[in-house]
Amino acid sequence: MSLERLMVEGAHPRQITRYLNDLVEMTGPCGDPNVEAEINRAVTEFPEDLYFQAIFAKYYIKTANFERALEVAPNDAVGRGLKAQAYIGMAKYEDALRVAPDSAVGLGLQAQANIGKGDYVAALAILDRKIALAPDDAVGYYMKAAIYFHLDKVQSSMLEINKIFQLPKKDVSPKTMFNTIILLYAMAADENPLIVALEHSTDSGLLLRAKERAFVYRKERSEATDPQSAIMDHFWKITSTMPLRPVDRKSAGIGFTPYSH
């Protein structure tokens, strides 16, 4: 599959959007000139289409070219969310709070910015608003669980994780589930019934990668002199990529897919 072929076949722009989104999801942090060229061509062919501008911004966020992401992000609600992500990547948390929308996705970004500032109370309050707005969105519960874990409130963290497992499987994206498994292993919860159940129903290779990330994270956290830096490393680095096929398009919050359909 290629953009050229899709255009020759007269594909609908949203088919092209899905194709480019999948390319971005599979792109590593070092970027891919071919993917960048494909997106650039789509933006050139459809200059008024905000979908392609958003995908371009997402590509630059994923490759840590945050200044460029700010330049190309569209000036609508999704674009403001992408700009907030870029500002978070630059540790400009007040700017992120200024531009992040009040949508379910935007509230997740506002919470992430407050985490960056070290204001966990504000982050938890914002996540309560996010959950009230989108109670079936597992990301809100995951973020609360991660915050409680960092505050050494393991029981509260487990309560939020249990809420994720009570949701219908179709409402929990693969990325969120993967991050939740990392969090369980980071708690050293090997004997937890949830982990035991997962080990009987989840790909063993995926669980091994989650264990590896949890081990690395526990080590980095124990050696961190700045707890604020440690928690941002968790949200920004560990949760930014996942060794699976492209993320379920229903995912939202951390690492969300713009204009998903």
PyRosetta script that sets phi, psi and omega in degrees:
from pyrosetta import init, pose_from_sequence

init()
pose = pose_from_sequence("MSLERLMVEGAHPRQITRYLNDLVEMTGPCGDPNVEAEINRAVTEFPEDLYFQAIFAKYYIKTANFERALEVAPNDAVGRGLKAQAYIGMAKYEDALRVAPDSAVGLGLQAQANIGKGDYVAALAILDRKIALAPDDAVGYYMKAAIYFHLDKVQSSMLEINKIFQLPKKDVSPKTMFNTIILLYAMAADENPLIVALEHSTDSGLLLRAKERAFVYRKERSEATDPQSAIMDHFWKITSTMPLRPVDRKSAGIGFTPYSH")
pose.set_psi(1, 142.6)
pose.set_omega(1, 177.2)
pose.set_phi(2, -151.1)
pose.set_psi(2, 162.2)
pose.set_omega(2, 177.3)
pose.set_phi(3, -62.3)
pose.set_psi(3, -39.8)
pose.set_omega(3, 179.2)
pose.set_phi(4, -57.0)
pose.set_psi(4, -47.0)
pose.set_omega(4, -178.3)
pose.set_phi(5, -65.6)
pose.set_psi(5, -42.1)
pose.set_omega(5, 179.3)
pose.set_phi(6, -61.0)
pose.set_psi(6, -40.8)
pose.set_omega(6, -179.4)
pose.set_phi(7, -70.1)
pose.set_psi(7, -39.4)
pose.set_omega(7, 177.6)
pose.set_phi(8, -62.2)
pose.set_psi(8, -37.7)
pose.set_omega(8, -179.6)
pose.set_phi(9, -79.5)
pose.set_psi(9, -1.6)
pose.set_omega(9, 179.2)
pose.set_phi(10, 70.7)
pose.set_psi(10, 35.5)
pose.set_omega(10, -178.4)
pose.set_phi(11, -63.1)
pose.set_psi(11, 146.5)
pose.set_omega(11, 175.0)
pose.set_phi(12, -64.9)
pose.set_psi(12, 144.3)
pose.set_omega(12, -179.9)
pose.set_phi(13, -52.4)
pose.set_psi(13, -31.7)
pose.set_omega(13, -179.4)
pose.set_phi(14, -72.3)
pose.set_psi(14, -27.8)
pose.set_omega(14, 171.9)
pose.set_phi(15, -65.0)
pose.set_psi(15, -39.8)
pose.set_omega(15, 177.9)
pose.set_phi(16, -66.0)
pose.set_psi(16, -38.5)
pose.set_omega(16, 177.3)
pose.set_phi(17, -57.5)
pose.set_psi(17, -47.2)
pose.set_omega(17, -179.0)
pose.set_phi(18, -63.2)
pose.set_psi(18, -41.0)
pose.set_omega(18, 178.6)
pose.set_phi(19, -60.7)
pose.set_psi(19, -46.8)
pose.set_omega(19, -178.4)
pose.set_phi(20, -69.1)
pose.set_psi(20, -38.2)
pose.set_omega(20, 176.8)
pose.set_phi(21, -58.4)
pose.set_psi(21, -43.2)
pose.set_omega(21, 179.7)
pose.set_phi(22, -63.8)
pose.set_psi(22, -38.9)
pose.set_omega(22, 177.2)
pose.set_phi(23, -61.4)
pose.set_psi(23, -44.0)
pose.set_omega(23, -179.4)
pose.set_phi(24, -64.2)
pose.set_psi(24, -42.4)
pose.set_omega(24, -179.4)
pose.set_phi(25, -60.0)
pose.set_psi(25, -32.5)
pose.set_omega(25, -177.4)
pose.set_phi(26, -91.5)
pose.set_psi(26, -1.8)
pose.set_omega(26, -179.8)
pose.set_phi(27, -80.3)
pose.set_psi(27, 134.4)
pose.set_omega(27, 178.2)
pose.set_phi(28, -79.7)
pose.set_psi(28, 173.7)
pose.set_omega(28, -176.8)
pose.set_phi(29, -63.8)
pose.set_psi(29, -18.6)
pose.set_omega(29, 178.8)
pose.set_phi(30, -83.7)
pose.set_psi(30, -7.9)
pose.set_omega(30, 178.1)
pose.set_phi(31, 82.9)
pose.set_psi(31, 175.2)
pose.set_omega(31, -179.9)
pose.set_phi(32, -148.5)
pose.set_psi(32, 112.5)
pose.set_omega(32, -178.3)
pose.set_phi(33, -55.8)
pose.set_psi(33, -33.0)
pose.set_omega(33, 179.7)
pose.set_phi(34, -68.0)
pose.set_psi(34, -41.3)
pose.set_omega(34, 177.6)
pose.set_phi(35, -65.2)
pose.set_psi(35, -44.0)
pose.set_omega(35, 178.8)
pose.set_phi(36, -59.7)
pose.set_psi(36, -40.0)
pose.set_omega(36, -180.0)
pose.set_phi(37, -66.9)
pose.set_psi(37, -39.3)
pose.set_omega(37, 178.4)
pose.set_phi(38, -62.4)
pose.set_psi(38, -45.8)
pose.set_omega(38, -179.3)
pose.set_phi(39, -66.2)
pose.set_psi(39, -42.1)
pose.set_omega(39, -179.7)
pose.set_phi(40, -60.0)
pose.set_psi(40, -39.8)
pose.set_omega(40, 178.8)
pose.set_phi(41, -65.4)
pose.set_psi(41, -40.9)
pose.set_omega(41, 178.9)
pose.set_phi(42, -62.4)
pose.set_psi(42, -41.7)
pose.set_omega(42, 178.1)
pose.set_phi(43, -63.1)
pose.set_psi(43, -39.0)
pose.set_omega(43, 179.2)
pose.set_phi(44, -67.6)
pose.set_psi(44, -41.3)
pose.set_omega(44, -178.5)
pose.set_phi(45, -72.0)
pose.set_psi(45, -31.4)
pose.set_omega(45, -177.6)
pose.set_phi(46, -127.8)
pose.set_psi(46, 69.0)
pose.set_omega(46, -171.7)
pose.set_phi(47, -64.4)
pose.set_psi(47, -22.6)
pose.set_omega(47, -178.4)
pose.set_phi(48, -95.2)
pose.set_psi(48, -1.9)
pose.set_omega(48, -175.1)
pose.set_phi(49, -88.5)
pose.set_psi(49, 113.0)
pose.set_omega(49, -176.7)
pose.set_phi(50, -68.8)
pose.set_psi(50, -23.3)
pose.set_omega(50, 179.1)
pose.set_phi(51, -56.3)
pose.set_psi(51, -47.5)
pose.set_omega(51, -175.1)
pose.set_phi(52, -72.8)
pose.set_psi(52, -33.4)
pose.set_omega(52, 175.1)
pose.set_phi(53, -63.1)
pose.set_psi(53, -40.3)
pose.set_omega(53, 179.3)
pose.set_phi(54, -64.9)
pose.set_psi(54, -41.0)
pose.set_omega(54, 179.3)
pose.set_phi(55, -64.1)
pose.set_psi(55, -38.4)
pose.set_omega(55, 177.5)
pose.set_phi(56, -61.3)
pose.set_psi(56, -44.4)
pose.set_omega(56, 178.7)
pose.set_phi(57, -62.7)
pose.set_psi(57, -40.7)
pose.set_omega(57, 179.9)
pose.set_phi(58, -63.2)
pose.set_psi(58, -39.9)
pose.set_omega(58, 178.4)
pose.set_phi(59, -59.8)
pose.set_psi(59, -45.5)
pose.set_omega(59, -177.6)
pose.set_phi(60, -69.8)
pose.set_psi(60, -31.2)
pose.set_omega(60, 174.7)
pose.set_phi(61, -65.0)
pose.set_psi(61, -44.6)
pose.set_omega(61, -178.0)
pose.set_phi(62, -64.0)
pose.set_psi(62, -29.7)
pose.set_omega(62, -179.5)
pose.set_phi(63, -98.4)
pose.set_psi(63, 13.7)
pose.set_omega(63, 174.7)
pose.set_phi(64, 63.0)
pose.set_psi(64, 23.4)
pose.set_omega(64, 173.3)
pose.set_phi(65, -95.6)
pose.set_psi(65, 71.8)
pose.set_omega(65, -169.2)
pose.set_phi(66, -68.4)
pose.set_psi(66, -36.8)
pose.set_omega(66, 178.7)
pose.set_phi(67, -60.5)
pose.set_psi(67, -43.3)
pose.set_omega(67, 179.7)
pose.set_phi(68, -66.8)
pose.set_psi(68, -37.1)
pose.set_omega(68, 177.5)
pose.set_phi(69, -60.0)
pose.set_psi(69, -41.6)
pose.set_omega(69, 178.9)
pose.set_phi(70, -63.2)
pose.set_psi(70, -33.7)
pose.set_omega(70, -179.1)
pose.set_phi(71, -70.3)
pose.set_psi(71, -37.9)
pose.set_omega(71, -171.2)
pose.set_phi(72, -98.3)
pose.set_psi(72, -13.3)
pose.set_omega(72, -178.0)
pose.set_phi(73, -63.9)
pose.set_psi(73, 136.9)
pose.set_omega(73, 179.9)
pose.set_phi(74, -69.0)
pose.set_psi(74, 161.1)
pose.set_omega(74, -177.6)
pose.set_phi(75, -96.5)
pose.set_psi(75, 58.0)
pose.set_omega(75, 174.1)
pose.set_phi(76, -133.1)
pose.set_psi(76, -171.7)
pose.set_omega(76, -174.6)
pose.set_phi(77, -60.7)
pose.set_psi(77, -43.4)
pose.set_omega(77, 179.4)
pose.set_phi(78, -67.2)
pose.set_psi(78, -39.5)
pose.set_omega(78, 177.4)
pose.set_phi(79, -61.7)
pose.set_psi(79, -38.4)
pose.set_omega(79, 177.5)
pose.set_phi(80, -65.5)
pose.set_psi(80, -35.9)
pose.set_omega(80, 176.0)
pose.set_phi(81, -64.5)
pose.set_psi(81, -40.7)
pose.set_omega(81, 178.2)
pose.set_phi(82, -66.2)
pose.set_psi(82, -39.5)
pose.set_omega(82, 176.7)
pose.set_phi(83, -63.6)
pose.set_psi(83, -38.8)
pose.set_omega(83, 177.3)
pose.set_phi(84, -61.5)
pose.set_psi(84, -41.9)
pose.set_omega(84, 176.7)
pose.set_phi(85, -59.6)
pose.set_psi(85, -43.0)
pose.set_omega(85, -179.9)
pose.set_phi(86, -63.4)
pose.set_psi(86, -44.7)
pose.set_omega(86, 179.5)
pose.set_phi(87, -62.7)
pose.set_psi(87, -37.6)
pose.set_omega(87, 176.7)
pose.set_phi(88, -62.4)
pose.set_psi(88, -42.0)
pose.set_omega(88, 177.8)
pose.set_phi(89, -61.8)
pose.set_psi(89, -27.2)
pose.set_omega(89, 179.0)
pose.set_phi(90, -92.9)
pose.set_psi(90, 2.9)
pose.set_omega(90, -177.5)
pose.set_phi(91, 62.9)
pose.set_psi(91, 28.2)
pose.set_omega(91, 175.1)
pose.set_phi(92, -101.2)
pose.set_psi(92, 75.3)
pose.set_omega(92, -168.6)
pose.set_phi(93, -70.7)
pose.set_psi(93, -35.3)
pose.set_omega(93, 178.1)
pose.set_phi(94, -65.1)
pose.set_psi(94, -38.8)
pose.set_omega(94, 176.7)
pose.set_phi(95, -64.5)
pose.set_psi(95, -38.4)
pose.set_omega(95, 178.1)
pose.set_phi(96, -62.8)
pose.set_psi(96, -43.1)
pose.set_omega(96, 178.7)
pose.set_phi(97, -65.3)
pose.set_psi(97, -31.9)
pose.set_omega(97, -179.2)
pose.set_phi(98, -67.9)
pose.set_psi(98, -36.8)
pose.set_omega(98, -173.1)
pose.set_phi(99, -101.0)
pose.set_psi(99, -20.2)
pose.set_omega(99, -175.2)
pose.set_phi(100, -64.4)
pose.set_psi(100, 131.8)
pose.set_omega(100, 179.3)
pose.set_phi(101, -73.5)
pose.set_psi(101, 171.9)
pose.set_omega(101, 179.8)
pose.set_phi(102, -96.1)
pose.set_psi(102, 22.3)
pose.set_omega(102, 173.6)
pose.set_phi(103, -75.1)
pose.set_psi(103, 173.9)
pose.set_omega(103, 177.8)
pose.set_phi(104, -58.8)
pose.set_psi(104, -43.6)
pose.set_omega(104, 178.0)
pose.set_phi(105, -65.6)
pose.set_psi(105, -45.0)
pose.set_omega(105, -178.5)
pose.set_phi(106, -62.6)
pose.set_psi(106, -37.4)
pose.set_omega(106, 177.8)
pose.set_phi(107, -65.4)
pose.set_psi(107, -35.2)
pose.set_omega(107, 174.9)
pose.set_phi(108, -61.9)
pose.set_psi(108, -38.9)
pose.set_omega(108, 178.7)
pose.set_phi(109, -70.9)
pose.set_psi(109, -37.2)
pose.set_omega(109, 175.4)
pose.set_phi(110, -61.8)
pose.set_psi(110, -41.1)
pose.set_omega(110, 176.8)
pose.set_phi(111, -62.2)
pose.set_psi(111, -42.5)
pose.set_omega(111, -179.6)
pose.set_phi(112, -63.0)
pose.set_psi(112, -39.1)
pose.set_omega(112, 178.6)
pose.set_phi(113, -65.0)
pose.set_psi(113, -40.4)
pose.set_omega(113, 178.5)
pose.set_phi(114, -67.5)
pose.set_psi(114, -33.5)
pose.set_omega(114, 173.8)
pose.set_phi(115, -61.0)
pose.set_psi(115, -43.1)
pose.set_omega(115, 178.4)
pose.set_phi(116, -59.7)
pose.set_psi(116, -34.8)
pose.set_omega(116, 178.1)
pose.set_phi(117, -77.2)
pose.set_psi(117, -12.7)
pose.set_omega(117, -176.6)
pose.set_phi(118, 86.3)
pose.set_psi(118, 11.1)
pose.set_omega(118, -179.6)
pose.set_phi(119, -97.1)
pose.set_psi(119, 81.4)
pose.set_omega(119, -175.5)
pose.set_phi(120, -72.4)
pose.set_psi(120, -30.0)
pose.set_omega(120, 178.0)
pose.set_phi(121, -62.5)
pose.set_psi(121, -45.9)
pose.set_omega(121, 178.1)
pose.set_phi(122, -64.9)
pose.set_psi(122, -40.1)
pose.set_omega(122, 180.0)
pose.set_phi(123, -61.4)
pose.set_psi(123, -44.5)
pose.set_omega(123, -180.0)
pose.set_phi(124, -65.3)
pose.set_psi(124, -37.6)
pose.set_omega(124, 178.7)
pose.set_phi(125, -65.6)
pose.set_psi(125, -40.2)
pose.set_omega(125, 178.3)
pose.set_phi(126, -66.6)
pose.set_psi(126, -38.6)
pose.set_omega(126, 179.3)
pose.set_phi(127, -66.7)
pose.set_psi(127, -31.8)
pose.set_omega(127, 174.3)
pose.set_phi(128, -63.5)
pose.set_psi(128, -38.3)
pose.set_omega(128, 176.3)
pose.set_phi(129, -66.2)
pose.set_psi(129, -41.0)
pose.set_omega(129, 178.8)
pose.set_phi(130, -60.8)
pose.set_psi(130, -44.4)
pose.set_omega(130, -178.7)
pose.set_phi(131, -67.0)
pose.set_psi(131, -38.2)
pose.set_omega(131, 177.4)
pose.set_phi(132, -63.1)
pose.set_psi(132, -34.8)
pose.set_omega(132, -179.1)
pose.set_phi(133, -78.0)
pose.set_psi(133, -34.2)
pose.set_omega(133, -177.4)
pose.set_phi(134, -139.5)
pose.set_psi(134, 75.4)
pose.set_omega(134, -174.7)
pose.set_phi(135, -66.1)
pose.set_psi(135, -16.8)
pose.set_omega(135, 178.7)
pose.set_phi(136, -94.7)
pose.set_psi(136, 5.6)
pose.set_omega(136, 179.7)
pose.set_phi(137, -91.0)
pose.set_psi(137, 110.3)
pose.set_omega(137, -174.9)
pose.set_phi(138, -66.0)
pose.set_psi(138, -21.3)
pose.set_omega(138, -175.2)
pose.set_phi(139, -61.4)
pose.set_psi(139, -39.0)
pose.set_omega(139, -179.7)
pose.set_phi(140, -60.5)
pose.set_psi(140, -43.7)
pose.set_omega(140, 179.0)
pose.set_phi(141, -67.6)
pose.set_psi(141, -39.2)
pose.set_omega(141, 178.8)
pose.set_phi(142, -61.5)
pose.set_psi(142, -45.5)
pose.set_omega(142, -178.1)
pose.set_phi(143, -64.1)
pose.set_psi(143, -40.8)
pose.set_omega(143, 176.6)
pose.set_phi(144, -62.4)
pose.set_psi(144, -41.6)
pose.set_omega(144, 179.5)
pose.set_phi(145, -60.8)
pose.set_psi(145, -41.9)
pose.set_omega(145, -179.2)
pose.set_phi(146, -66.5)
pose.set_psi(146, -40.3)
pose.set_omega(146, 178.7)
pose.set_phi(147, -63.2)
pose.set_psi(147, -48.4)
pose.set_omega(147, -179.8)
pose.set_phi(148, -59.5)
pose.set_psi(148, -38.2)
pose.set_omega(148, 177.7)
pose.set_phi(149, -60.4)
pose.set_psi(149, -43.4)
pose.set_omega(149, -179.7)
pose.set_phi(150, -68.7)
pose.set_psi(150, -22.8)
pose.set_omega(150, 177.0)
pose.set_phi(151, -91.2)
pose.set_psi(151, 9.4)
pose.set_omega(151, -179.5)
pose.set_phi(152, 61.3)
pose.set_psi(152, 29.8)
pose.set_omega(152, 175.3)
pose.set_phi(153, -105.0)
pose.set_psi(153, 75.4)
pose.set_omega(153, -171.5)
pose.set_phi(154, -65.7)
pose.set_psi(154, -38.6)
pose.set_omega(154, 179.7)
pose.set_phi(155, -62.1)
pose.set_psi(155, -45.1)
pose.set_omega(155, 178.4)
pose.set_phi(156, -63.2)
pose.set_psi(156, -37.7)
pose.set_omega(156, 178.1)
pose.set_phi(157, -62.8)
pose.set_psi(157, -44.1)
pose.set_omega(157, -179.6)
pose.set_phi(158, -65.5)
pose.set_psi(158, -34.5)
pose.set_omega(158, 177.6)
pose.set_phi(159, -60.5)
pose.set_psi(159, -41.9)
pose.set_omega(159, 179.4)
pose.set_phi(160, -69.1)
pose.set_psi(160, -39.7)
pose.set_omega(160, 178.5)
pose.set_phi(161, -63.1)
pose.set_psi(161, -40.1)
pose.set_omega(161, 178.5)
pose.set_phi(162, -61.0)
pose.set_psi(162, -33.4)
pose.set_omega(162, 178.6)
pose.set_phi(163, -65.2)
pose.set_psi(163, -34.5)
pose.set_omega(163, 177.8)
pose.set_phi(164, -63.2)
pose.set_psi(164, -43.4)
pose.set_omega(164, -177.1)
pose.set_phi(165, -74.5)
pose.set_psi(165, -11.4)
pose.set_omega(165, 175.8)
pose.set_phi(166, -87.3)
pose.set_psi(166, -12.1)
pose.set_omega(166, 178.3)
pose.set_phi(167, -76.9)
pose.set_psi(167, 153.0)
pose.set_omega(167, 172.5)
pose.set_phi(168, -58.5)
pose.set_psi(168, 140.9)
pose.set_omega(168, -176.7)
pose.set_phi(169, -55.2)
pose.set_psi(169, -34.1)
pose.set_omega(169, -177.4)
pose.set_phi(170, -66.7)
pose.set_psi(170, -18.3)
pose.set_omega(170, -178.9)
pose.set_phi(171, -93.8)
pose.set_psi(171, 0.4)
pose.set_omega(171, 179.3)
pose.set_phi(172, -114.0)
pose.set_psi(172, 112.9)
pose.set_omega(172, -177.7)
pose.set_phi(173, -67.8)
pose.set_psi(173, 154.7)
pose.set_omega(173, 176.7)
pose.set_phi(174, -56.0)
pose.set_psi(174, -37.7)
pose.set_omega(174, -179.6)
pose.set_phi(175, -64.2)
pose.set_psi(175, -46.1)
pose.set_omega(175, -179.7)
pose.set_phi(176, -63.5)
pose.set_psi(176, -40.4)
pose.set_omega(176, 178.8)
pose.set_phi(177, -64.6)
pose.set_psi(177, -41.7)
pose.set_omega(177, 178.4)
pose.set_phi(178, -60.6)
pose.set_psi(178, -45.2)
pose.set_omega(178, 179.8)
pose.set_phi(179, -64.3)
pose.set_psi(179, -36.4)
pose.set_omega(179, 178.3)
pose.set_phi(180, -65.2)
pose.set_psi(180, -39.5)
pose.set_omega(180, 177.9)
pose.set_phi(181, -64.7)
pose.set_psi(181, -40.7)
pose.set_omega(181, 175.4)
pose.set_phi(182, -57.1)
pose.set_psi(182, -44.3)
pose.set_omega(182, -178.2)
pose.set_phi(183, -63.6)
pose.set_psi(183, -41.6)
pose.set_omega(183, 177.6)
pose.set_phi(184, -60.5)
pose.set_psi(184, -44.7)
pose.set_omega(184, 178.8)
pose.set_phi(185, -68.3)
pose.set_psi(185, -33.8)
pose.set_omega(185, 177.8)
pose.set_phi(186, -64.5)
pose.set_psi(186, -26.9)
pose.set_omega(186, 176.0)
pose.set_phi(187, -78.7)
pose.set_psi(187, -1.9)
pose.set_omega(187, -174.2)
pose.set_phi(188, 58.7)
pose.set_psi(188, 43.7)
pose.set_omega(188, -174.3)
pose.set_phi(189, -96.7)
pose.set_psi(189, 39.8)
pose.set_omega(189, -175.2)
pose.set_phi(190, -57.4)
pose.set_psi(190, -32.3)
pose.set_omega(190, -178.6)
pose.set_phi(191, -90.1)
pose.set_psi(191, -1.4)
pose.set_omega(191, 179.5)
pose.set_phi(192, -62.5)
pose.set_psi(192, 137.6)
pose.set_omega(192, -179.6)
pose.set_phi(193, -55.4)
pose.set_psi(193, -32.5)
pose.set_omega(193, 179.1)
pose.set_phi(194, -64.3)
pose.set_psi(194, -43.7)
pose.set_omega(194, 178.9)
pose.set_phi(195, -65.9)
pose.set_psi(195, -42.0)
pose.set_omega(195, 179.2)
pose.set_phi(196, -59.6)
pose.set_psi(196, -43.6)
pose.set_omega(196, 179.4)
pose.set_phi(197, -65.4)
pose.set_psi(197, -41.5)
pose.set_omega(197, -179.7)
pose.set_phi(198, -63.0)
pose.set_psi(198, -38.5)
pose.set_omega(198, -177.7)
pose.set_phi(199, -67.9)
pose.set_psi(199, -14.3)
pose.set_omega(199, 176.5)
pose.set_phi(200, -97.8)
pose.set_psi(200, -8.3)
pose.set_omega(200, -173.4)
pose.set_phi(201, -132.1)
pose.set_psi(201, 0.0)
pose.set_omega(201, -174.2)
pose.set_phi(202, -120.6)
pose.set_psi(202, 147.6)
pose.set_omega(202, 178.7)
pose.set_phi(203, -52.7)
pose.set_psi(203, 126.6)
pose.set_omega(203, -175.8)
pose.set_phi(204, -64.1)
pose.set_psi(204, -33.2)
pose.set_omega(204, 178.2)
pose.set_phi(205, -65.7)
pose.set_psi(205, -39.7)
pose.set_omega(205, 177.6)
pose.set_phi(206, -63.7)
pose.set_psi(206, -43.4)
pose.set_omega(206, 179.2)
pose.set_phi(207, -63.2)
pose.set_psi(207, -38.1)
pose.set_omega(207, 179.1)
pose.set_phi(208, -63.3)
pose.set_psi(208, -42.8)
pose.set_omega(208, 178.6)
pose.set_phi(209, -65.0)
pose.set_psi(209, -37.6)
pose.set_omega(209, 176.9)
pose.set_phi(210, -64.1)
pose.set_psi(210, -41.9)
pose.set_omega(210, 178.2)
pose.set_phi(211, -61.7)
pose.set_psi(211, -42.4)
pose.set_omega(211, -179.4)
pose.set_phi(212, -62.1)
pose.set_psi(212, -44.7)
pose.set_omega(212, -179.9)
pose.set_phi(213, -66.0)
pose.set_psi(213, -40.0)
pose.set_omega(213, 179.0)
pose.set_phi(214, -63.1)
pose.set_psi(214, -40.8)
pose.set_omega(214, 179.3)
pose.set_phi(215, -62.7)
pose.set_psi(215, -47.6)
pose.set_omega(215, 179.5)
pose.set_phi(216, -61.3)
pose.set_psi(216, -42.5)
pose.set_omega(216, -178.2)
pose.set_phi(217, -65.5)
pose.set_psi(217, -43.4)
pose.set_omega(217, 178.9)
pose.set_phi(218, -59.7)
pose.set_psi(218, -40.0)
pose.set_omega(218, 179.8)
pose.set_phi(219, -65.0)
pose.set_psi(219, -46.4)
pose.set_omega(219, -179.5)
pose.set_phi(220, -64.0)
pose.set_psi(220, -40.1)
pose.set_omega(220, -179.2)
pose.set_phi(221, -66.0)
pose.set_psi(221, -39.8)
pose.set_omega(221, -178.9)
pose.set_phi(222, -67.8)
pose.set_psi(222, -26.8)
pose.set_omega(222, -178.4)
pose.set_phi(223, -95.4)
pose.set_psi(223, -6.8)
pose.set_omega(223, -175.1)
pose.set_phi(224, -71.3)
pose.set_psi(224, 134.6)
pose.set_omega(224, 174.6)
pose.set_phi(225, -90.3)
pose.set_psi(225, -15.0)
pose.set_omega(225, -179.0)
pose.set_phi(226, -122.0)
pose.set_psi(226, 100.9)
pose.set_omega(226, -178.7)
pose.set_phi(227, -57.6)
pose.set_psi(227, -33.7)
pose.set_omega(227, 179.0)
pose.set_phi(228, -62.1)
pose.set_psi(228, -43.1)
pose.set_omega(228, 177.7)
pose.set_phi(229, -62.7)
pose.set_psi(229, -39.3)
pose.set_omega(229, -178.3)
pose.set_phi(230, -63.2)
pose.set_psi(230, -43.4)
pose.set_omega(230, -177.9)
pose.set_phi(231, -70.0)
pose.set_psi(231, -35.2)
pose.set_omega(231, 177.8)
pose.set_phi(232, -69.3)
pose.set_psi(232, -35.5)
pose.set_omega(232, 174.6)
pose.set_phi(233, -58.8)
pose.set_psi(233, -40.5)
pose.set_omega(233, 179.9)
pose.set_phi(234, -62.1)
pose.set_psi(234, -51.0)
pose.set_omega(234, -175.9)
pose.set_phi(235, -71.8)
pose.set_psi(235, -39.4)
pose.set_omega(235, -172.0)
pose.set_phi(236, -85.2)
pose.set_psi(236, -44.9)
pose.set_omega(236, -173.7)
pose.set_phi(237, -88.2)
pose.set_psi(237, -54.3)
pose.set_omega(237, -174.1)
pose.set_phi(238, -66.3)
pose.set_psi(238, -36.8)
pose.set_omega(238, -175.8)
pose.set_phi(239, -91.4)
pose.set_psi(239, 1.6)
pose.set_omega(239, -175.1)
pose.set_phi(240, -83.2)
pose.set_psi(240, -19.1)
pose.set_omega(240, 179.5)
pose.set_phi(241, -134.6)
pose.set_psi(241, 157.2)
pose.set_omega(241, -179.3)
pose.set_phi(242, -146.6)
pose.set_psi(242, 132.0)
pose.set_omega(242, -176.9)
pose.set_phi(243, -80.7)
pose.set_psi(243, 59.5)
pose.set_omega(243, 177.4)
pose.set_phi(244, -134.5)
pose.set_psi(244, -177.3)
pose.set_omega(244, 172.3)
pose.set_phi(245, -65.8)
pose.set_psi(245, 169.6)
pose.set_omega(245, -178.5)
pose.set_phi(246, -48.4)
pose.set_psi(246, 143.6)
pose.set_omega(246, -174.4)
pose.set_phi(247, -59.0)
pose.set_psi(247, 141.1)
pose.set_omega(247, 174.5)
pose.set_phi(248, -50.7)
pose.set_psi(248, 133.3)
pose.set_omega(248, -175.5)
pose.set_phi(249, -69.6)
pose.set_psi(249, -9.4)
pose.set_omega(249, 177.8)
pose.set_phi(250, -84.7)
pose.set_psi(250, -3.6)
pose.set_omega(250, -176.8)
pose.set_phi(251, -68.9)
pose.set_psi(251, 153.5)
pose.set_omega(251, 179.0)
pose.set_phi(252, -149.0)
pose.set_psi(252, 165.0)
pose.set_omega(252, 177.4)
pose.set_phi(253, 93.8)
pose.set_psi(253, -128.3)
pose.set_omega(253, -176.8)
pose.set_phi(254, -64.1)
pose.set_psi(254, 127.1)
pose.set_omega(254, 177.5)
pose.set_phi(255, 66.0)
pose.set_psi(255, 33.2)
pose.set_omega(255, -174.8)
pose.set_phi(256, -68.8)
pose.set_psi(256, 156.0)
pose.set_omega(256, 178.5)
pose.set_phi(257, -91.9)
pose.set_psi(257, 115.7)
pose.set_omega(257, -178.1)
pose.set_phi(258, -67.4)
pose.set_psi(258, 141.8)
pose.set_omega(258, 175.7)
pose.set_phi(259, 52.6)
pose.set_psi(259, 41.0)
pose.set_omega(259, -177.7)
pose.set_phi(260, -72.2)
pose.set_psi(260, 145.3)
pose.set_omega(260, -178.8)
pose.set_phi(261, -136.8)
pose.dump_pdb("model.pdb")
